[in-house]
Amino acid sequence: MNDTPGWAPPGSAPSDGQETGIPRPSEPVDSSGPAGNWSSTQPPAGQWSPPSSPGTGPGAPPPAPGWGGRPQGPDWGRPHAARPGVIPLRPLGVGEILDGAVSTMRAHWRTVLGLTLAVSVIAQTAIILVQRYLLPDPPSIDADATGSEALRQTADSLRASLLDLGPSVLITMLATLFTTAVLTVVISRSVLGRPVTLSDAWTEARPRLLRLLGLTLLLAVMAVAIMAVGLLPGFLLGDTAGLGLAFLGLLAACVVLAWLMVRFSLASPALMLERQSITASMRRSAKLVRGAWWRTFGILVLTWLLTLIVAVVIGIPFGIIAMVVDGGGISAFLTDGANSFGWSFLIVSGIGDVVVATITYPLSAGVTALLYVDQRIRREALDLELARAAGLPGYDNRS
């Protein structure tokens, strides 16, 4: 590879010293530094155990090389490619990225569902306890208030809503961070067709959790700062013109925020799989997304829509059951707020949230990790290194 960081599958770090049969690339560096070429002292491919998938095991004919060393051939309009794991080793389509995420859930369902179920139960329990015991009562609203008093009450209600939402967002962010770290390891092993247990994935992900937390907090602070810059001038102006200025500032802030979030969307897998620092992983993400912003944006939006559909399909029945079991109904919610619901409503709705999170966490993490792999295949021919790392015949000692 030319001046590109090497693929660092979990377990291949020189400092680990545990899996001697896995190729050990040189330490990854950002493109701004020295070249991060693969080590010239890798063991031959014959020492590694190739996956037992059909057509790639021992005795299978080597792939016919095409331009760039990629195997070529008819495959419904796409080049034929080896598939040691959940994806074919070639540039991926949108459907293949989604299918790869789902295939990882099926292939490693004990690890994936065990992790997401445990994390979801803990997170929802914490959210329920916070909602029940720590959140203040909502401010009273006078329906007959007008003028400045109505504006004051609206501002108080908005502030209370944000305060109620804050703990839930923080807990959900931590749960997402934990699952993303471990599931990225699982997916990286799945691409190579290697088995992985929850213990193995946790062991590999744990050393980089603090950096991933720092990256997540940095992106969150960046988002808050951008929204504040967009809304603050209109709020300071305070009249009708200020309201219009705040709306325009909100639109501008949303555009900038969407651009930055897509630009840095691949920072998490870069941090986990290349063992990059926080700033280096953000630069890597920006480099990989450059020239493919709209494609990345479209895939991320499609994934968000799919998770939203799952949340609605599962959440609505649980919400109705929770309303019926609680007995207070919608009228109590409209008059007294969310704090009017009892334990039965919180528990039933919490179970629905657990089911939703158990399904959507692996999908979101899988799409992000496979997007990272796809962009590196497109820009850096990572498929050749992955084929060599998987021990596929015909790829040994080929650069």
Steps between C-alpha positions, in 0.01 A plus 500: 500500500617853437519727799192359669461366850487124518189304594531421868257218577450441872766272637764610252663776699869430562449577866246223541734216426226241525392397151815415310305371204348838413686741271652790682503822297714796588362760735240711316569866449304782345574606146668812632781292653738235363370217287333222694585212265450137596785328672731304274540226762146359493467122525392322183130454445529123529558533876158650558176304509282606207124516556303188414249682280424333166744580225764648732627202696810287444511356152284770348642652179669838549308803376588628160675836538361804324614858501641596838518132595122473557332184379266568207200317360124522453297548816173665398683793350766518774854359506527155654661522842598270782270501801670363811249669730179704495591717198668440164846652484429772242329841499159452659154612400251648745309171525821308568592733784158453661511126433846479655376665818205259521720201412731589789202492735403156368851354495589622851154526651606382845773763526307783334161450665654410835695826503223728375236341723713538812597860420141592408358358823754689712448825307119482514505417870713809563271717286188376682653569842606849391156576359329376812714647777734772372310707247315805638128551455412682178412871534132591506361654182218755502300453181357854533837675526585753230785728399822488697357257755419249227853535360648450847296187558597365159868559577464328839328204338772472236774517763327231706467277194869534422584423863282189488661390174861554611548195727336266249719630219815460713415144604410406143825652373706293743309184409550569129871565555550171683311293245666676206847425638435128551290449187764664281741229614240230427438637151870525420538131585188415298646663189793257524272203574643445847307397809479740793362475850374781719803457725738532204320806366499669841870429549582663166269799542572588863838677450340748259181579687637819658612636164163414351331678790718804437409496131129473580513786751699717260241450225218571747665822621555601139132446423387701804737785412374516141136507611577768759672721243201465269229569760662747740478818286127458448436427869699806603296721267184375668216643285324380186805576288707301749270202459549508123875536541504205739313287246747590223789433738350162585481406132859609437621314810322182391664514156848551647441234763381243244806567283740456791330192644516320164858616452599345835262203487783250438718626783381234746597196288826671403579550868411141588650311206807713423577583863502868412491795737186716519622771264666252263179297477305815412751582226476144370121522489514831315743350248288188441174695464653760267342461158231265635312731737161465334527123476599475865222738596243298305602170658495648849157657442368169364631321809339761724168457319519122542569531871218753530259260330606220735456731799152605389383150411615360834449809715137578414356165619704516821389862551133406462538206738678726749216754485239230556690333784573830674136606495570874496468533127590784271294754695723466806808544284363817342404656833779386734785413264718189478544485878134405535569149371552223751742211520295279270521749214874556549576128515292400195628790289852425622469140377402635159802731499726205588366298207550795264855567620595131481412501129614848395837522681662222290351635178636853552842381617522249216418751228755749633779241522426356155483851351852549631615171346329585170665840475842352569439234235405769249784739581780278630436147360450366850328193353840361399636534851183350648524203263861449603410535867220244457752254357335469159710313244643709220552817706821416685790743465312717253522880544 
